[in-house]
């Protein structure tokens, strides 16, 4: 079903909801769905974002083992921003010394597993930071979500540059987005909005997705996709008809949605 949507999803974007039960193999299915959506001649570029470090490592290593991926095809980024007190301390130091723009583009406390070496001119400009290289160069990126969130909210030091470039060239899978606290939802919605704005396709994956969460994230994606269509679409004045797809272990369904009401109705129908 994903392969049949390939051409339309390239033009109008795709919003996919994987609602299969726990233990059914959603993680591997997500990779296969996203791979089916892309042109085989171009190859798959996808970022898998998770909330927990342990799950991120498990997912990355499962991809490596089950899909037989080499270290040049897969990057695993774990870790997160330092505690709020440390962050504020170093931000103040940078402010006092006038060196905010010279801070590292990513926080220093995150681990990285990636051995690829690419000669793209853009990557050569950023080659002094191996973590940036991994974030951008790897076709498959498995990371904690805090590595992508700065794309929408960094105001100093250029920390939005790397995740923004990643979203411009890569699809996005959000694994277990319902694990986040309600206070995190504005940041999550901003990330999904930017994914639409920058032309990515988005997949949500969880056995326990509340309807309001899915509908809210679709609204954010649709609004972002409208901006993409106005600037990059073949027919800029035409409203995007986002290719939506719902899957679980029992059934699969698809619907082109140009408004939130159509999506909400189809989502409820599939869930029931």
N, C-alpha and C positions, 0 to 999 in steps of 0.2 A: 504493500500500500504506500509506503514511504517513497519507493522508487517511482511510482506513478505520479507523485506530487512534485517530482524534482524540478521540472521546467517552470511550473507555476510558482513554486516556493522561491525560486531564484528571483522572480519578478516581484512577488507580493509578500515575501517573508513566510515563515512557518512558526506556529505555536503548537507545541505537542505536549500532551499530558499522558504520562505513563502511570497508571493507577494499579498496576498489578500487586498482588498480595506479597507480603514479606516472604522471602525465600524462593521466589519464582525466577530469579535471575534478571532483575531489572537493570542492574549495572551493565551487564554485557549487552542486553537488549538495547540500551540507550546508545551504546557505541555503534551497534549495527544499524539502528534507525538513522542516526546522524550520517553514517557513511552512505546509506542508501539515498539520502537527500542530495548528495553532492555529485558534481560531474566527475566521473572516474578519471578523466584526463587531467583534472586539476588536483584531485586527491582531497582527503579530509583534513580539515583543521578545526579542532574543537577544544574548548576549555571546559573541564568538569569541575565545578565549584561545590565544595562541601563545607559544613560548619565545624566539623570535628577533626583534629589532627590525626587521631587514630584511624578514623574512617578514610581519611585522605590517603594515608599510607597503605591501608588495606586495598583500597580501590586501585591505586596506582600499580601495586604489585600484582593484583589480580589481572589487570590489563596486560602487564608484562608477561605473565605466565600463560594466560588463556589465549591471548591474541598473538603470542610469540613476537612481541615488539622489542626491538633493540633499544639501547640507551640513547641512540641518535633520533629515535622516533617519538620517545615519550619523556616528558619532564615531570617530576613530582616536586611540588613546592609546598612545604609545610612550615608551620610557625606562624607568627602573627606580629602585629605591632606590639611594642613594649607596653608595660603598664602605663596608665594615664599619667601617673606622677613622673615617671622617667621621660615620657614623651614631652610633657610640658616643660620639664627641666631643660632638656636639650634644645627644645624650640626657643626657650628664653635665652639660652646661651648663644644660639645662632642669631637671634634678634639683636642681642647686645653687641655682638661682634660684626653685625652687618653681613653675615655669611649665609643667610637663609637659602639663597639660590645655589649654594655649593654643597648642600647636604646630599647624601646618597639618595638615589631615586627610589630605592626600596629600603625597608628597615633591615638592620643588620642581623637580627636575631633569628631569621628564618633559614631553615636548611634547604638544600637544593640537590636533586639528583638529575644530572643531565650531562651527556658526553658528546653531544652533537657539535659540529664545527661548520658554520655556514659563512659564506663570503659576501652576503648581500651588503650593499653599500651602507644601508641604514644600520645594520648590525655592527658593521665596522666602526661606526660613529659611537656606538654604545658598548664597544667590546671591553672597556675598562671595568665593566661590572658583569661578572659571569651570571649573576642571578637575573639580570635584565635579558641577557642572551638567551637563557633558558626560557624565560617567560614569553619571549617573542618567537624564537626560532623553532621550538618543538612543535611538530604537527599536532600531537596530543599533549595537552597540559592538564594535569590533575593537581588541584591546589585548594588550600583553604580560601574561603570567599574573601577574606580580608586583603588578598593580593589583587583582587579586581575592583573592590568597592572604591578605592581612591580615584578611579576613572571619573567619578561623578562628584567628588567632594574635596579633592585636595586643592588647597589655596596657596601653598607655598612650596618651594623646593622642587617643583616639577614632578611630584610623585604621581600625577595623573597621566603622565606621558606614556609610560610603558603599558599600563592596563588599557589605556585608550587605544593604543596601536594594536594591542592584542584583539580587542573587540572589533576593530575595523577590519580584521582579516580572519576572523574565526567565529564559529558558532558557539553557543553557550548552553551547557546543561547544568541545571540547579538540582542537586541531589538532596532530598529531604528538606525542602525549603520550609516545611511546617515545623521544623525543629527550632526555628528562630523565635526569639521572644517578640511580643507584639511591638516593643519599642524599636526592634530592628527592621520592621516592615517598611518604613519610609525609605531606608537605605536600599533594601532589597528591590523596592519598586523603582527607585532611581536607576539601579543597575539594569533592570529589565527594560526600562524606557530607553536608556542609552544603547542597549543592544539593538533595539529596533531602529533607533536613530542612525546607528552606524552600519546597519545592513545585516546584522546577524540573524540566524534562526535560533529559537529558544525552545528548550525542552524542560519541563518540570517532572520530577520523578519522586513519587512517594506513594505508599499504600494508604496514607491517611491525610489526604488533601481536603481541607474545608472548602466548600463552594465559594465563600467570600474571598478567600486567599487567591484561588485560581482566577476568579473573575476580576479581582483588583489588579493582578499582575498582567492579565490580558489587556485590560484597559490601558495600563502603562505602556505595554508593548505596542498596541495599536496606535497610540498617540505618537510614539517614537517613529513608528513605521510611516506615518503620514508625513513627518518631516523628511524622512529618507526619500519618499516618493516625490515630494515637491522638488528636491534637489538632485536626485539621481535617477528617478524613474524614467522609463521609456516614454510614458505619458504622464507628465508631471501634474496635470490638472485632474487626473483620475484618482479616485479614492482607492487605497489598497484593499484588496480582498484577501485577507490573510488566510493561508492554508492551515486550518486547524485539524488536529488529529488526536483521537483518544484511543489508547490501547490498554488492555490488561490481558490476563491469561485466558479470558473467555472470548473476547470479541475485539474488533477494531472498527472505528468509525472516522469519517472525515467530513468536513464542512468548510466551505469558504465563508468567512465572516468579515463583513465590512462595518459591523457595529457591535456594541457590547450586548445588546438584547438578544441577537441571534446566537452569540456565543453562550450566554447564560442558559438559554433554553436548551441548546444542544448538549451542554455540559450536564445539566440536570437529567436530561433524557438518558444519556449514557450511564451516569452514576446509578440511576434507578434500575 
